[in-house]
Amino acid sequence: MMVVATENIPHRLRGRLALWLIEVRSGVYVGNYSVKVREMIWDQVAMGVEEGNAVMVWADQGDAGYNFRTIGQNRRIPKEMDGVKLISFLPDIS
């Protein structure tokens, strides 16, 4: 299973994601595909994200049982520590 969560992406990318995945909430897409299709979907996200941001999470064999990747500007930055991916927060500039 995989989940793609998006913020502030163009309508055309939302439509493209809706072709492959179910939009269970606004900007949250869920599906179950092979690695090859998952990579194709991520390529579509990377090409169309523009000013927005996205994260893809999928089931994995690692210690955590999942893996993820991100793209775009966001306060949450993935950091790897001792082979485990964690999230680091950038300071709030408001």
Secondary structure, 3 states (H helix, E strand, C coil): CEEEEEECCCHHHHHHHHHHCEEEECCEEEECCCHHHHHHHHHHHHHHCCCCEEEEEEECCCCCCEEEEEEECCCEEEEEECCEEEEEECCCCC
